[in-house]
């Protein structure tokens, strides 16, 4: 039994005090887990663009002071009342969305959008009692998407933790808890390209490269990467991308360019930018009769998707996806096993590593568009 079980833990956390200002390493108090909660010792975390987006707080409600972070790997320190399927010492990946296993969504084979634990970016407290488990000198520090992994210890609802193989290296598989799984699942679980088919991927950031990796694993023969940043093209070859299109190089809509390249359109497309024009292009570039387009990127809340209904009547299919249609507790352990079985390459997504004390360097790298994923070592 952990000597800290039931005790408040003092540890280091990177606190975002206000929008756009560097994070500050502070000593915080982390309260014990309450009903259906788990306290986790975070060993490795990484920076996802979503963290930066909410740190900048340009397009949503600013919630500060806050502990960001949601892509991570750690070990269970203690569990709260009612937790039966996790125990101290278990290796876990926190996930920004959850699986209560009891709601209609969780019981449906077709959905992973849990009623209780679906992502809520505005909520800065725990569901159980609407209070925070973090504090500094008695003043609460807010949570982020139920995970807050930029802390040596954090408290998470049991439904947002995937128990994984303890032999899996946490400094590698931690990136499977958000972006990589989102892109991979969008292709493998939703687009479902057939062997020998053609796939267009819009946006070659981490999620888009993971979508391309999914197409490679599925055996697609042509994987067309679409991005406005030509510097991304060379790196994308490592993820199976065979051809590249930069929309800036053409005077016609990119969907027309792709249709000409592919004799009428690609079999599948996956959109990973969140820009509405790219979403429309991704839909309109798939082949009539059987083409499927999958939207992954999150658009501006006022964006409107416009296309001719004939595109649908001509038997093109438009789909959306959330976290690659993976159920966090049920499915993510098997994604980790894909890595362990060498079916999925994770290392090529990891381009940088920094100690926790230099976490702001990870933000600088992402703001400059350098690298894909930066691992943050909590013990350094």
LINRA-V836045 format. One line per field, one symbol per residue. phi: phi as a letter, one per 20 degrees, with the letter a starting at -180 (. if undefined). Layout:
phi->???
This chain:
phi->.ffegndfdebebeeeebgmegfdfcedddfffegmdceceedbccddgfffgefflecbffccfbdeobdacacfebcegnedecbgofecdfcfccbfmcfffffefeccegffdggcfefdcefgcmceedbclnefdfeckmcleebfcbdcfgfdcefcgfeffffdfgfeebfffgfffgefedflfegnedcddendegffffffffffffnfecceecbedffeffffffdnfdbccdgfecedgffffffffdlopefbccdcdnefffffffffeeffnbfcddedfeeffefcecbfgffefemeddcdbclmmeegfedfgffffgffemecedgffedbbcfgfdgffffffffememdcdedefec
